[in-house]
Amino acid sequence: MSVFEFTGLVWIGSLAAGFLGSLTGLGGGVVLVPLLTLLFKVDIRYAIGASLVSVIATSSGAAAAYVKEGFSNIRIGMFLEIATTLGALAGAFLAAKVSTGAIAVVFGVTLLYSAFLSRRPRSQRERDIPPDPLATRLRMNGSFPDAGGMRSYNVQHVPAGFSLMFGAGALSGLLGIGSGAVKVLAMDQAMKIPFKVSTTTSNFMIGVTAAASAGIYLSRGYIDPGLSMPVMLGVLLGSLLGARILAKAETKWLRLIFSLVIGLLGGEMIYKGLAGGI
Amino acid sequence: MNVPKSWTDQRMEEIIANLLRAGVLLAAFMVFCGGVIYLVRHGRSLADFRMFRGEPVELTTLRGISASAFRLSGRGVIQLGLLILIATPVARVAFSVWGFYAEHDRMYVVFTLIVLVILLCSLAGYAGPG
C-alpha cells in the first residue's frame, strides 16, 4: 500500500472512530488502537502514540461545549489530576518494560470491561448524603443546573476516588486511551458525584492525563508524524461532527452496537496478544 | 460569597475553553499543512508501520522538531503541530494556577502547581528512560 492510500484509509477509519466514540460517549481511543493494529497491521507502540495524540485533540476540542453546560467541577478535576498524571507517568514507564503482547492483553481486558460498563444503567438516583469532612476541606462540594433548578451535591470517599484515578491514569499511559470509563466509574460510583458532573469533569481531565504520558512517548519515538497526522485530523473532525448531532440522535441502539464491537475487538486483542500476533 | 466565586470559576473556564480551542485549531492547521507537504513528497512510497523503529532525534526533541519544521520538512511540520497540541492541556493547567491565585485559593494553587510540575517533567523527558 502506498503512503497516499494508507493515509486516506487511516483517515476514514479515524473519522468513523471519532464520530462513533463521541456519539456514544465511549470515546474514540478505545477502538482506534485495535483498528490500527488489527486491520492496518501497525506496530502497537506507534498505534498507542497516535491514539494518545488524538485523545488530547478531542478532549481539548470538546472543552468549549462542556464549559457552556456548566457541569464540570474544576476543583475536583484539578485535585484528581494529581493522581491521573502520576498514574500516566507510571503507565508510560511500564509500557517500555512489558512486551507488546502483554500490552495487547491488558488492552483487550480493558475493552471487554468498557463494553460491560457501557451496558450498565447510569445511576440517576437522588443523593441526599451528608458532607464528607475531607471533601469539604478540599472544597469539592458543588452544584449544577438540573431540571428543577440548581442541585447541590456532596462528594464522598476521596481516597478511594484518588486511588482509582491513579489506576485510570496508568491505563491511559500504558494504552494511549483516555480511560474515560474508569474516570467516570471513580467519580460516579466511588465518590458519588452526579453522573453529568462526572462525565464532563472526566472529559476535562482526559487531555491533561494524556499530555502527561505524551511527553514521554514523544521523546521515546512512539509518535510518528506520518501515522499521527491522519489519525489526529480524522478523530478530531469525527468527534466534532458527533458532538454536533448528539442532541438529536437516538443513541440507544448505537451504544449497543458500538459496545458489541468494542467487546469483539477486546476478544481479538487478547487472542492476538496471547498467540503472539502483536 | 457564593455568587462572585462561581462567576470567577465560570469566567476562568470560558477563557480556558477558548485557549484550548485556539490551541487545537492551530495544531490541526499545522498538522494539515505538514501533511500536505509530506504526501506531496512521499505519497507514492510504500507505507510501512509494521516494524517499530522509533523516531530519529530530529522528531523527538524540541530542538530537532523545530529545526526540521523550519526546513519545511513535512514530518517536521506535523510533529511541531503535535507538540503544540500536547502543550494545550499544559497551558490550561498553567492558566488555572493563575486563576486560582486570582481567587485567593492557595490550596488549589498548590495542587495545580503539582500537576504542572508533573507535566513539565514529562515533557522535559526526565520521567522516562530516554
Contacts between the chains, C-beta under 8 A, distances in Angstrom:
chain1	res1	chain2	res2	distance
A	1	B	46	7.3
A	1	B	47	5.1
A	2	B	43	6.6
A	2	B	44	5.5
A	2	B	45	6.9
A	2	B	46	6.5
A	2	B	47	6.4
A	3	B	38	7.9
A	3	B	39	6.9
A	3	B	42	5.2
A	3	B	43	5.3
A	3	B	44	7.2
A	3	B	45	5.5
A	3	B	46	7.3
A	3	B	47	4.7
A	4	B	39	6.0
A	4	B	43	3.8
A	4	B	44	6.6
A	5	B	47	7.3
A	6	B	47	3.5
A	7	B	35	7.5
A	7	B	39	6.3
A	7	B	43	7.7
A	7	B	47	7.6
A	40	B	49	7.3
A	41	B	49	7.6
A	41	B	50	5.2
A	42	B	49	4.2
A	42	B	50	7.0
A	43	B	49	6.1
A	43	B	50	6.2
A	43	B	51	6.4
A	43	B	52	4.1
A	45	B	52	5.0
A	46	B	49	5.3
A	46	B	52	6.5
A	53	B	82	5.5
A	53	B	85	6.4
A	53	B	86	7.4
A	56	B	85	5.5
A	56	B	86	6.2
A	56	B	88	7.0
A	56	B	89	6.3
A	57	B	24	5.9
A	57	B	27	7.2
A	57	B	28	7.2
A	57	B	85	5.9
A	59	B	89	7.4
A	60	B	20	4.2
A	60	B	21	7.4
A	60	B	23	6.4
A	60	B	24	4.8
A	60	B	85	7.5
A	60	B	88	4.8
A	60	B	89	6.4
A	60	B	92	7.7
A	61	B	20	7.5
A	61	B	21	6.9
A	61	B	24	4.7
A	63	B	16	7.1
A	63	B	17	4.8
A	63	B	20	4.8
A	63	B	21	7.3
A	63	B	92	8.0
A	64	B	17	4.1
A	64	B	18	7.0
A	64	B	20	7.1
A	64	B	21	5.2
A	66	B	17	7.9
A	67	B	10	8.0
A	67	B	13	4.5
A	67	B	14	5.9
A	67	B	16	7.4
A	67	B	17	4.3
A	70	B	10	6.8
A	72	B	13	7.4
A	74	B	9	6.4
A	74	B	12	7.4
A	74	B	13	6.4
A	74	B	96	7.0
A	75	B	108	6.2
A	78	B	93	7.9
A	78	B	96	6.3
A	78	B	108	6.3
A	78	B	111	5.6
A	78	B	112	5.4
A	78	B	115	6.5
A	79	B	108	7.7
A	79	B	111	5.4
A	81	B	93	7.6
A	81	B	115	4.8
A	82	B	111	6.3
A	82	B	114	5.3
A	82	B	115	5.8
A	82	B	118	7.5
A	85	B	115	5.7
A	85	B	118	4.4
A	85	B	119	6.3
A	85	B	122	7.7
A	86	B	118	6.3
A	88	B	122	7.8
A	89	B	118	6.7
A	89	B	121	7.8
A	89	B	122	6.1
A	89	B	127	4.9
A	89	B	128	7.7
A	92	B	122	7.7
A	92	B	127	7.7
A	92	B	128	6.1
A	93	B	127	7.1
A	93	B	128	5.8
A	93	B	129	7.5
A	96	B	128	7.0
A	96	B	129	6.3
A	138	B	107	7.5
A	139	B	105	7.6
A	139	B	107	7.4
A	139	B	108	7.6
A	207	B	20	7.7
A	207	B	88	7.2
A	207	B	89	4.1
A	207	B	92	7.4
A	208	B	89	4.4
A	208	B	90	8.0
A	208	B	92	6.9
A	208	B	93	6.1
A	208	B	115	6.8
A	208	B	119	7.2
A	210	B	89	7.4
A	211	B	86	5.4
A	211	B	87	7.9
A	211	B	88	7.9
A	211	B	89	4.1
A	211	B	90	5.8
A	211	B	119	5.9
A	211	B	122	7.6
A	211	B	123	7.9
A	212	B	118	6.1
A	212	B	119	5.6
A	212	B	122	5.0
A	213	B	122	6.9
A	214	B	86	4.7
A	214	B	122	7.7
A	215	B	86	6.6
A	215	B	119	7.3
A	215	B	122	3.7
A	215	B	123	3.8
A	215	B	124	7.5
A	215	B	125	6.7
A	215	B	127	7.8
A	216	B	122	5.5
A	216	B	125	7.0
A	216	B	127	6.1
A	216	B	128	3.9
A	218	B	60	6.1
A	218	B	82	7.7
A	218	B	83	7.4
A	218	B	86	7.0
A	219	B	60	5.3
A	219	B	61	7.0
A	219	B	125	4.0
A	219	B	128	6.7
A	219	B	130	7.1
A	220	B	54	7.1
A	220	B	60	7.4
A	220	B	128	6.4
A	220	B	130	6.8
A	221	B	53	8.0
A	221	B	54	3.4
A	221	B	55	3.7
A	221	B	56	7.7
A	221	B	59	7.4
A	221	B	60	5.2
A	222	B	54	7.6
A	222	B	55	7.8
A	223	B	55	7.0
A	223	B	79	7.5
A	223	B	82	6.4
A	224	B	49	6.9
A	224	B	55	6.2
A	225	B	34	6.9
A	225	B	38	7.2
A	225	B	59	6.6
A	225	B	74	7.7
A	225	B	75	4.3
A	225	B	76	7.7
A	225	B	78	3.7
A	225	B	79	4.7
A	225	B	82	6.9
A	226	B	38	6.4
A	226	B	42	7.7
A	226	B	47	7.9
A	226	B	49	7.8
A	226	B	75	6.4
A	226	B	78	7.6
A	227	B	49	5.6
A	228	B	31	7.7
A	228	B	78	7.0
A	228	B	82	5.9
A	229	B	31	5.4
A	229	B	32	8.0
A	229	B	34	6.8
A	229	B	35	4.3
A	229	B	38	6.9
A	229	B	78	5.0
A	230	B	35	7.4
A	232	B	28	7.3
A	232	B	31	5.8
A	232	B	82	7.1
A	232	B	85	7.2
A	233	B	28	6.4
A	233	B	31	6.2
A	233	B	32	6.3
A	233	B	35	7.1
A	236	B	24	7.2
A	236	B	28	6.0
